[in-house]
Amino acid sequence: QQLALLMAKIAQRQAEREQSLAWARRETEKIGEETRREIGAMYFRELLGGYSNIRSTKRWRMEDTTSASLRSGCVSCTEAVVTYLGLSLTAHEKTNCVTMYIRDCLDEARKLHSRREAWEELPPLFGLPVSIKESIGVRGTDKTAGYAGGIGFPSSRDAPTVEMLRQLGAIPFVKTNVPLSLLSYTCGNEVYGWTENPHRAGRTPGGSTGGEAALIASGGSLIGIGSDVGGSIRMPAQYSGIAGVKPSSARLSLLRIDEDYKGPIRGLGHPLIEANEGPMAASIETCAEILKQFWNSSFFSEIDPYKPPVRWDDALFGEGRKYQIGYYTTDGWFESTSGCARVVEEAKEILEKQGHTLVPFSPPSVPEAFRTYLACITVDGGNRYQGT
């Protein structure tokens, strides 16, 4: 009987998902294809406007970005959101990365654009569409973590990171797929199916923030928010060829993580290894810009007494200090792929050319470290895995 109930929930959610995709297709058709093509070709700072340095993933370009951008008003917030509804649909058809669209995104876009003249200074991420990992709270949407039991319990309010994004002027427009329980480097579950790597069908985009990685790598979003405890931002970024940052655990707040949720996973779990949320994008410069905007405010320390009020420090970020950096190409337990080893060597050469000192080392006792990690993150203290 319980299984039948869960299967019915899955069937209902899959039908709701198809309705959500159909809604996005209808809305996309309301904006001309040429307009969507022009907006979709803009880089992050190009679309926002107000910047002269545009970072592409391959080169720096200099151009006037104030003529056609969100900040100038030449691109409306609605046009930007609708463009990324269309681009995300294309990404989803290729990779199965979208779980549900956030239906109020267009209302929010219209409200933002109508208020733009009332602001003395526009918020820094004014009108920017952003995508959100399925397990992160967005008001009015579920955060199931891939569990059928989590269906039907929408969040009554945003997670702190999403609330901060809205304060900065960004518009959450879509949620993306995750593996069951979030504890996997693949990306799939019985509710939403399996997400594929955008560069090669049949391969995984990584996990647990695999839907975000596939979406961004396919051009379906400029900025995404993921979460990470043991690589859940970093692994998908590597697998899918994008950038991602897991900030230190005390920098962003995870308050409200289990609000309104009645599924199998609840609470913060073991505090020994803490998860955190962080940005994902096509370039590391874009991730840094998002973190800068987060930490230009004292928002997180004001709502969460466990988060220190440490602001972004431009002088520290750009000081150009030279560092001594350790590196390795094998951990002595599992050999890395030839591609991973090559990239580490290439990164070493680049860093040395920038004046840093690179020191090879061998990580000690990796199997023991892994067993300790499992003990920290599993309910039974890793007892099931003690023989591995």
N, C-alpha and C positions, 0 to 999 in steps of 0.2 A: 504493500500500500504506500509506504514511504517512497519507494523507487518510482512508482507510478506518478506520485505527486511531483517529484523532481523532474521527471520526463515531461510532464505537462507544463511545468514552469519553463523548461528549456524550449519547448515548442512555441509557447507564447512569446518568449523573449526573441526567438528567431523571427517570428512574424512581425514583432514590433521593430526589429532591426531592419527588415525589408521595407517597412513603412518609412523608417527614418532615412534610408538610402533614397527611396523614391521622392521624399520631400526635398532632399538636397538636390536631386536632379531637376526637379521642377523649379526650384529657386535659381539654380545655375542658369537656366535658359532665359531668365528675365534680364540678364546683362549680356550685351553683345559679345560675340566671340573675339572680335578684335580688341575690345577693351580688356577682356580677361587675359588675352595673350600678352598685351603690353604690361599689365600689372604683374602677371606671373613671371615675367622676365626680369623684374626688379630684384636686386639684392636687398638684404635686411635694411641697411641704412638708407639705401636708395628709396625704398618704399616709405620709410618713416619721414625722410627729408630732414633738412637742417644740418646736414653733414657735407663735408667736401671730400673726405677720404672714403671711398667705397671699397670694401674688402670683398673681392671674389675669392673663390677657393683656390685660384691659381695665380693671381697677380693683384697688385694695387692699381686702381684707376682713379683719376682725378676728373671730376665733372661737376657741373651745377646740378644739385639735387633739389632745389627749391621750386623748380618750374612745374614738376608733376609729382606730387607726393601727398601723403596724408596730412602733413603739417601745413602745407600750402593750401589745402582744400581742393586742389585739382583732382585728387583721387578721394572719393568719399569713403567713409568707413564701411558703408554697405557694399560698395564695389570691391573693396579689399576682401571682405568676408566672403562674398559670393564667389570671387575668383578662387579662393582657397577651398570653398566647398567643391567646386569643379575639379581642382587639382587633386584634392584628397580622394574624390571618387575615382579618378584615374589611377591613383596609387593603390586604392583598395581593390580595384578590379585585377590588378597585377599581383597583389601580395596578401589580400585579406587582412588588412591592418586596422580597419575602423570597427569599433564596437557600436557606438551610437553617436549621432550628432546632438549637439546641445541646442535645442530648438529656439531658446530665447536669444541666440547670438545675433540674429538680424534685428530684433527689437532693440537690443543694446547698441548695435551699430548705428541705428537711426537716431537714438537718443543722444549718443555721443556726438554725432555730426551736427545735430540741431543745436547743441550747446557750445560748439567750438568758438563762436564769437563772444560768448560770455566769459571765457577764461582770459585772464591777463596773460597767463603763460600756459600753453597746452601741456598736459602730462607727458612725460618722456616717451611712453610707448603708445601714444594716442592712436587708437584705431587698429592696432596690430593684431591680426588673428593668431591665436596660439592654440596648440593641441595639448591634451592632458592625458596622462596614463590612466587606465581604467580604474585602478585601485585608489586613486586620489580623489578626495571629496570635491564634487561640484554640485551646488544646490540643484535639486530636482533630478539628479541622476544617481543610479546605483553605483556601488563600488564592490563588485562581487569577488574580486581576485580569482575569477574563473570558476567559482563554486555556484552550482545551481541553487543551493540554499541561500545564497546572498541576493537572489533576484527579488525585486519588489520592495526594497527598503531604501528609497531615495534619500540622499543627504538633505537635511533641512537647511544647511548653510555650507559655505565654501570652506575648504581647508585653508589654513593661513597663507600658504603660498599662492593659492588661487585668488584669495581676497586681496593680497598684495598686488598681484598682476592687474586686477580690476582697478585698484587705486592708481596704478601707473598708467591706466588708459587702455590696457590690452583687452582683447575680447576672446575668451575661451569659446571654441566653436566645435570641437570634436573630442571624443575619448577613444583611446586606442588599446589594442589587445595585449594580453598578458598570459603567461602560463598558469596553470592551476597552482594555487598556493603562493605564487611568486618565487618559489624556490627552484628555479630551473634556468639553464642557459639556452633552452629552446623557448618557443612561444606558441602555446596552443592549449585549448581546453574544450570540453564538451558543449559549452554554451555558445561560443563564438567561432570555434574551429581553429585551424592552424594557420599561422602567418608564415609567409615564405620570404626568403631573402630577395631583395629587389634586383640584385645583380645576377642571381642564378636560381631559377625555380628548383624546388626540391631540397634546397638548403635552408637552414634556419637564419633569421636575422639576429639571433642572440636573444637573451632574456635576462631579467624578466621584463625590461622595458622594450621588448622587441617590436611591438606595434608602433611605438614612437620612432624607433630607428628606421623601420621600413618606410614609414610615412615620410619622414624628413629626407631620407636618401632618395626617395622617388619624386621629390619636389612637391609633396602635398602639404607641407607646413614649413614655415621659416624657423619657428621656435616651438620646442616641446618641453614639457616638464615631466621628468621621470623620478624614480626613487631607486635607492641603492643601499644594500647592506654588505654584499659580498661580490659586487661587480655588476649589478643589475642596470646601471647606466653605462659603465665602462665597457663591458663585454658587447652589448649590442652596438655601441658606437664603433668598436673595432670591427665586428663582423660585417657591419653595413656601410662602413666607410664614411662616418660622420664624426662630429666632436661631441663630447659630453663631459660634464664635471660633477663629481660627487664632493660637495663641500664637507668640511669637518662637521661632525654630528651636532655641535653646539651652535651652529650658525643659522639654521632655519628651524622653525618650530613645527613639531608634529602633533600639536594639540588637536583635538577633535578627530583623531585617526579612527576611533571606533564609534563615534556618534552615529546614531540611526542605523547601525549595522547589526544584523541578527544572524549573520552567517557563521561558518565554522571558525574563522580566524578573528580574534578580538583582542584588543589591548596592545600595548607596546612590547609585550613578551620580555625576554631576557634583556636587561640593560647593559650587559657586558659588551655586546657589539651592537651599536645603534645604527639604524638606517637613517638616511636623510634624503631629501628631495633636491633636485638640481636640474639645470638647463641642458638641453640637447639642441644642436643646430648643425648646419653645414660647415661652420668654421668655429675655431676656438675663440676668435675675436668676438663673435656674436654671443657666445656663452659668457665671456667676460663682461660684455656690456650689460647683459641681463643681471648678473650678480652685482655689478656696480650699482645698478638702479635699485636692487633689493636693499643693499647695504648703505645707500645714501640716506636711508630712512631708519628711524629707531623702532619701526613697527613691530618687529619680531621680539625685541627685548621688552617692549611695553605690554604685549599680550602674554608673554611667557617668561616668568621670573628666572627660568633656568638658562635663558639665552643672554649672553653678555652684550652690552650696548657698544659693540665695536663697529665703527663706521668704515666704509671703503676708504682706503688711503691711496690717492692718486700718486703721491710722491713715492711711496713704497712700491707701488705697482710698476712704476716707470723708472726706478732708480738705476737699473742696469748693473746690479752687483754680479760678480762672478762667483759661481758656486762649485763645490766639489760634489759630484753626483756619482753614485754607485749604479752599476748596471750588470745584468747577466743575460745570457741567451739560453741557459738551461737551468732548471732548479735541481737537477740531479735525481729527480724522481720520474717525471715525464719529460721526454724530449719535446721541444717546441717544433712546430712546423718550420719548414725552410723559409716560408714567407715571413713568419713572425721574427725569426732570427735575423733575417735580412733587414727588416724594418728597424729593429733595435740597433743594428750596426749603422744604418743610415742616420738614425737619430743621434747616435754617438758622434758621428762625423760632423753633423750640423752644429751640435752643441760645442764641440771642440773648436770649430771655426769661429764661434761666437765668444771664445775665450774661457769657457768653462773647463774644469778638470774632470775627466771621466775615469772612474776607478772600477775595474772588474772585481766581482766578488761572487762567492758561492753561498746561497742561502742555507743556513744550518737547519737540520732536522725538519725538513718539509713534511714528511708523513705525520710526525708528532704535532706539528703546528696545525695540520689539517684536522686531526682528531680533536684537538682542543677547540678549534673553530666549530666543528660539528656539535661538540658538547655545549657550546655557548648558544647555538641557534636552534637546537631541537628540543622538543618538549621532554623527551626522556633522557636528556643529557648526553645524547650520542651513544647510549648503550647498545642500540641495534647495530651500530656500525663499528663497535670496538674491535671486531675481528678483521677489519679491512685495513 
